[in-house]
Amino acid sequence: MDAAQPVTQAQGGLDVTQPTTDSLCVQLTGQWTMHATLPSTEAVQTALAAMPQVRRLTFEPQKLADWDSGLLTFLLKLQDMCAQR
């Protein structure tokens, strides 16, 4: 590795939108790997708490790059959160 080149940390991103009154869409971007910096479920949890009419959670993965069990862990947390709701 060249010492002059900066090391960049891989990261995943998400954006939460409400395409319809009863649904939220989680847009996934970047790298969702165990070694990346990943967002928490807090943004989704906050949106769900603010919108009690939401009954469906969808995902838009078009800008998702690499993924591994880091993404699966995130999705399982969302599943648990929705089941408790």
Helices and strands as residue ranges (DSSP letters): E 12-20, E 23-32, H 42-50, E 56-67, H 69-84
